[in-house]
């Protein structure tokens, strides 16, 4: 017998014959059954006896006055359903015995054959203990199963398992949410049709053989396989999947399991980072190209203008020179856009009222549009101020309006709106106060693939000859250099909306108005030091100045210029210097000159200032100005006159 019956068995014996009670008790003792017997004779005594919780066995006579063994069995089955019940009777026939067994009795023993009693008791108790142990094991396993299921459902990673036949046995909460479907026990051949599984491109459906769980079931160990799952409502999730077959200790394959991690947001961040890197690389390339072109264009346009000035009116060459100048201006516009995209322009930021800037160019914008395009401006009342270069903000508006116009060949509506907004807890835009500029159109719109590339330089959807592909890249560069944020929302056939957030500045700062046009640059008689390592440019600037009355001294590098100022600087009235030069560049030259001649006017010129754009901007003021290459003679003379005038009037 098991350890559980080493203690005295607690037996309830229902018997109305005193002699039979003694015989049964003696038989059990004689046959070595260690037990304690509680004898009862009536139904009421029997029911009370069953209230005990420690009963191991019930013995019952079959025939009792006013009460029988089958009735006692029914009561015991209801009150003590797991306790063995043996009928002990001298009058029980075969049919009654079969009926009792069917009714739940464990066994029956005839009083004429009590030698069977002890074996029947031992067997009944052992079987009851085995059932109890098995039940406890099942309860424990069920509890562990529920715990494991709850554990798997608490994970954010998807977990899917199948048995050796491929029937799904586990589909945790995260997986159900990814698919938008409940768990179903379906075979492998139905997986592809039941679940929307695609390759990493999100477009090519997976075959049954390509499904990660099927591959794991075939014995493959997967690590970081990439697939796309589409929710039943359409949302796509990029998943990284790992999996393997399930093998027991004996090497038998029990099934397979995979885990899935949602990397959709990570992939979006990777694409954004790659896009930023690509834009940065393109910006550096564009800025470098712009630098070289600007130097060349300055020389070409400058000498063309000098040649024009030397020829008499009506000379046949003037028309040719005019075409060269026009081509130079178009090329200069391209390089300006390249520099704007690469954020290498030297800006002159001022506190602006965006509504006033838009109103100032609204008529000009309207002239760009045909009669079939309706331009609407919805200014916000009490709009906050922003700090930016007014000319660059106008350039942003111009490029966006032209882009919208070209998207509406059959006409439509363009809406410009302004608004004060507060940003909180948005990862793409830092929290703070902003002035929002929105430009929307009712044009043809774009698909996601196109809209992801619109800020790349030279990317265009227009036919050859209709666009340079620099308009929106210029907008992007200007906005970023102005510490703003730009986003686009578009769908095919639904139009396009650009939203630009400019940081709002504190109220009370003086708002800059449009500057009045300058008069024709006056001639001068001052002594000017011209510094440039490019002989052609240095010669051009020097000749322009000499033709307009200035005395010119030349230096081919920063060190030479600094030496001349230190030794005999008092004869120099102003310095015109290139910014990008080897060894001692124009920015550092300006700093050193400020130490030995703090009031000396300086004009810095460059077609590209690279990473020094912010540092250069910090040097600018009334006595230090900047001119962007390529420039014409009038612009050069005007800028120089401005810094000389500031010095003469003692402006700080």
Residue pairs with C-beta under 8 A, 6 or more apart in sequence:
1 122
1 125
1 126
2 126
2 129
4 125
4 129
5 34
5 56
5 122
5 125
5 126
5 129
6 34
7 34
8 34
8 35
8 36
9 33
9 34
9 35
9 36
9 56
9 57
9 121
9 125
10 35
10 36
10 38
10 52
10 54
10 55
10 56
10 57
11 28
11 35
11 36
11 37
11 38
11 55
11 56
11 57
11 58
11 59
11 121
12 37
12 38
12 40
12 46
12 49
12 50
12 52
12 55
12 57
12 58
12 59
13 21
13 24
13 25
13 37
13 38
13 39
13 40
13 58
13 59
13 60
14 40
14 41
14 46
14 58
14 59
14 60
14 61
14 64
14 69
14 72
15 21
15 24
15 39
15 40
15 41
15 59
15 60
15 61
15 88
16 41
16 42
16 61
16 64
16 65
17 61
20 61
20 88
20 111
21 39
23 111
23 114
24 37
24 59
24 88
24 114
24 117
25 37
25 39
27 114
27 117
27 118
28 35
28 37
28 117
28 118
28 121
31 115
31 117
31 118
32 118
33 118
33 121
33 122
35 57
35 121
37 59
38 49
40 46
40 48
40 49
42 67
43 66
43 67
43 71
43 72
43 75
46 67
46 72
46 75
47 75
47 79
49 55
50 58
50 75
50 76
50 79
50 80
51 79
55 80
55 83
56 83
56 84
56 125
56 128
57 83
57 84
57 86
57 121
57 124
57 125
57 128
58 72
58 76
58 80
58 83
58 84
58 85
58 86
59 86
59 88
60 69
60 72
60 73
60 76
60 85
60 86
60 87
60 88
61 69
61 87
61 88
61 89
62 68
62 69
62 70
62 87
62 88
62 89
62 91
62 92
62 96
62 100
62 108
63 69
63 89
63 91
63 92
64 72
69 87
69 89
69 92
69 100
70 96
70 99
70 100
70 103
73 85
73 87
73 100
73 103
73 104
73 105
74 103
76 83
76 85
77 85
77 103
77 104
82 128
82 131
82 132
83 128
84 106
84 107
84 124
84 125
84 127
84 128
85 104
85 105
85 106
86 105
86 106
86 107
86 108
86 109
86 120
86 121
86 124
87 97
87 100
87 105
87 107
87 108
87 109
88 108
88 109
88 110
88 111
88 114
88 117
89 108
89 110
89 111
90 110
90 111
90 112
92 100
92 108
92 110
97 108
100 108
101 107
101 108
106 120
106 124
106 127
106 128
107 120
107 123
107 124
109 116
109 117
109 120
110 116
149 172
152 159
152 170
152 172
152 173
153 172
153 173
153 174
154 173
155 172
155 173
155 174
156 174
156 262
157 174
157 259
157 260
157 261
158 172
158 174
158 175
158 178
158 239
158 259
158 260
158 261
158 262
159 170
159 172
159 174
159 175
159 257
159 258
159 259
159 260
160 168
160 170
160 171
160 172
160 175
160 213
160 257
160 258
160 260
161 168
161 169
161 170
161 246
161 255
161 256
161 257
161 258
162 168
162 169
162 170
162 188
162 213
162 217
162 255
162 256
162 257
163 169
163 254
163 255
164 217
164 253
164 254
164 255
165 187
166 187
166 188
166 214
166 217
167 185
167 186
167 187
168 183
168 184
168 185
168 186
169 185
169 255
170 183
170 257
171 182
171 183
171 184
174 260
175 260
176 182
176 183
178 229
178 231
178 237
178 239
178 260
178 262
179 195
179 196
179 229
179 231
179 232
180 231
180 232
180 233
181 194
181 195
181 232
184 194
186 194
188 208
188 211
188 213
188 214
188 217
189 208
191 197
191 208
191 211
191 213
191 214
192 205
192 206
192 207
192 208
192 211
195 229
196 205
196 229
196 230
196 231
196 232
197 205
197 206
197 211
197 227
197 228
197 229
198 204
198 205
198 206
198 227
198 228
198 229
198 230
198 236
199 205
199 206
199 210
199 227
199 228
200 226
200 227
200 228
200 238
201 228
202 228
202 230
202 236
202 238
206 227
208 214
209 215
212 222
212 225
212 227
212 241
212 243
212 258
213 243
213 256
213 257
213 258
215 222
215 243
216 222
216 243
216 244
216 245
216 256
216 257
216 258
217 245
217 255
217 256
218 245
219 245
219 253
220 244
220 245
221 243
221 244
221 245
222 241
222 242
222 243
222 244
222 258
223 242
224 240
224 241
224 242
225 240
225 241
225 242
225 243
226 238
226 239
226 240
226 241
227 238
227 239
227 241
228 236
228 237
228 238
228 239
229 236
229 237
229 239
229 260
230 236
230 237
231 237
236 264
237 262
237 264
238 262
238 263
238 264
238 267
239 260
239 261
239 262
239 263
240 260
240 261
240 263
241 258
241 259
241 260
241 261
242 258
242 259
243 256
243 257
243 258
243 259
244 256
244 257
245 253
245 255
245 256
246 253
246 254
246 255
246 256
246 257
247 253
247 254
248 254
271 452
275 452
278 456
279 455
279 456
279 476
282 341
282 342
282 456
282 457
283 341
283 342
283 343
283 344
283 457
283 477
284 342
286 338
286 339
286 341
286 342
286 457
287 338
287 339
287 342
287 344
287 608
287 610
288 608
289 335
289 338
290 335
290 336
290 338
290 339
290 342
290 344
290 607
290 608
291 580
291 606
291 607
291 608
292 607
293 331
293 334
293 335
293 607
294 332
294 335
294 606
294 607
294 608
294 628
294 629
294 630
295 534
295 537
295 607
295 629
297 328
297 331
297 332
297 335
297 607
297 629
297 630
298 537
298 540
298 607
298 629
298 630
298 631
299 536
299 537
299 540
300 324
300 328
301 324
301 325
301 328
301 329
301 332
301 630
301 632
302 540
302 541
302 544
302 630
302 632
302 633
303 540
304 321
304 324
304 325
304 328
305 325
305 632
305 633
306 540
306 543
306 544
306 547
306 633
307 317
307 321
308 318
308 321
308 322
308 325
309 547
311 317
311 318
311 321
328 630
332 630
334 468
334 470
335 607
335 630
336 345
336 628
337 468
337 470
337 471
337 473
337 474
338 457
338 470
339 345
339 477
339 607
339 608
339 628
340 392
340 395
340 474
340 477
340 478
340 481
341 457
341 470
341 473
341 474
341 476
341 477
342 477
343 477
343 480
343 481
343 613
344 608
344 609
344 610
344 613
345 392
345 477
345 478
345 481
345 613
345 628
346 606
346 609
346 613
346 616
346 617
346 620
346 626
346 628
347 388
347 389
347 392
347 481
347 482
347 617
348 389
348 391
348 620
349 387
349 388
349 389
349 482
350 387
350 388
350 389
350 390
350 512
351 385
351 386
351 387
351 505
351 509
351 510
351 511
351 512
352 385
352 386
352 387
352 388
352 390
352 393
352 511
352 512
353 383
353 385
353 511
354 383
354 386
354 393
354 418
354 435
354 437
354 502
355 379
355 380
355 383
355 418
356 511
356 513
357 390
357 393
357 394
357 397
358 377
358 379
358 397
358 416
358 418
359 377
359 379
360 394
360 514
361 394
361 397
361 398
362 375
362 377
364 398
365 375
365 397
365 398
365 401
366 375
368 398
368 401
368 402
368 405
369 375
369 401
369 405
369 414
370 405
370 411
372 410
372 411
372 412
373 405
373 408
373 411
373 412
373 413
373 414
374 412
374 413
374 414
375 401
375 413
375 414
375 416
376 413
376 414
376 415
376 416
377 415
377 416
377 417
378 415
378 416
378 417
378 418
379 417
379 418
380 417
380 418
380 419
380 420
382 420
383 418
383 419
383 420
383 435
384 420
384 433
384 435
384 504
384 505
384 507
385 435
385 504
385 505
385 507
385 509
385 511
386 435
386 502
386 503
386 504
386 505
387 482
387 503
387 505
388 482
388 484
388 502
389 478
389 482
390 512
390 514
392 478
392 481
392 482
393 478
393 482
395 474
395 475
395 478
396 437
396 475
396 478
396 479
396 500
397 416
397 439
399 471
399 472
399 474
399 475
400 439
400 472
400 475
400 498
401 414
401 439
402 471
403 471
403 472
404 414
404 439
404 440
404 441
404 443
404 496
405 414
406 462
406 466
406 467
407 441
407 443
407 444
407 445
407 495
407 496
408 414
408 441
408 442
408 443
408 444
412 441
412 442
412 443
412 495
413 441
413 442
414 439
414 440
414 441
414 442
415 438
415 439
415 440
415 441
416 437
416 438
416 439
417 436
417 437
417 438
417 439
417 440
418 435
418 436
418 437
418 438
419 435
419 436
419 438
420 433
420 434
420 435
420 436
420 504
421 433
421 434
421 435
421 436
421 501
422 432
422 433
422 434
423 429
423 430
423 431
423 432
423 433
423 434
423 501
424 431
425 431
428 485
428 487
429 485
429 501
432 503
432 504
433 503
433 504
434 501
434 502
434 503
434 504
435 501
435 502
435 503
435 504
436 499
436 500
436 501
436 502
437 499
437 500
437 502
438 497
438 498
438 499
438 500
439 497
439 498
439 500
440 495
440 496
440 497
440 498
441 495
441 496
441 497
442 495
443 495
443 496
444 492
444 493
444 495
445 490
445 491
445 492
445 493
445 494
445 495
445 496
446 454
446 461
446 490
446 491
446 492
446 496
447 491
447 492
450 461
451 488
451 490
451 496
453 459
454 472
454 488
455 472
455 473
455 475
455 476
455 486
456 469
456 473
457 469
457 470
457 473
458 468
458 469
458 470
458 473
459 469
459 473
460 466
460 467
460 468
460 469
475 486
475 498
476 486
479 485
479 486
479 500
479 502
480 486
481 613
482 502
483 502
483 503
484 500
484 501
484 502
484 503
485 500
485 501
486 498
486 499
486 500
486 501
487 498
487 499
488 496
488 497
488 498
488 499
489 496
489 497
489 499
490 496
490 497
518 638
520 634
521 548
521 634
521 637
521 638
521 641
522 641
523 548
523 549
523 550
524 545
524 548
524 549
524 550
524 637
524 640
524 641
524 644
525 549
525 550
525 551
526 550
526 551
526 573
526 574
526 644
527 550
527 551
527 552
527 553
527 571
527 572
527 573
527 574
528 545
528 550
528 551
528 552
528 553
528 572
528 573
528 574
528 575
528 576
528 640
529 553
529 554
529 555
529 561
529 564
529 565
529 572
529 574
529 575
529 576
529 577
530 538
530 541
530 542
530 545
530 552
530 553
530 554
530 555
530 576
530 577
531 538
531 554
531 555
531 556
531 557
531 558
531 560
531 561
531 575
531 576
531 577
531 578
531 581
531 586
531 589
532 538
532 541
532 556
532 577
532 578
532 581
533 556
533 557
533 578
533 581
533 582
534 578
535 556
537 578
538 554
538 556
541 576
541 605
541 636
542 552
542 554
544 633
544 636
544 637
545 552
545 576
545 636
545 637
545 640
546 552
548 633
548 637
553 564
553 572
555 561
555 564
557 581
557 582
557 583
557 584
558 577
558 581
558 583
558 584
558 585
558 586
558 588
558 589
559 583
559 584
561 575
561 577
561 589
562 584
562 589
562 592
562 593
564 572
565 572
565 575
565 593
565 596
565 597
565 600
566 596
569 596
569 597
569 600
572 597
572 600
573 600
573 601
573 644
574 600
574 601
574 602
574 603
574 640
574 643
574 644
574 647
575 589
575 593
575 600
575 601
575 602
575 603
576 602
576 603
576 605
576 636
576 640
577 586
577 589
577 590
577 602
577 603
577 604
577 605
578 586
578 604
578 605
578 606
579 585
579 586
579 587
579 604
579 605
579 606
579 609
579 612
579 616
580 586
580 606
580 608
580 609
580 610
584 592
585 612
586 604
586 605
586 606
587 604
587 609
587 612
587 615
587 616
587 619
590 602
590 604
590 619
590 624
591 619
593 600
593 602
594 600
599 623
599 647
600 623
600 647
601 623
601 624
601 640
601 643
601 644
601 646
601 647
602 623
602 624
602 625
602 643
603 624
603 625
603 626
603 627
603 636
603 639
603 640
603 643
604 616
604 619
604 620
604 624
604 625
604 626
604 627
605 626
605 627
605 628
605 629
605 631
605 636
606 626
606 628
606 629
607 628
607 629
607 630
609 616
616 626
620 626
622 643
622 646
622 651
622 652
623 643
623 646
623 647
623 651
624 643
625 639
625 642
625 643
627 635
627 636
627 639
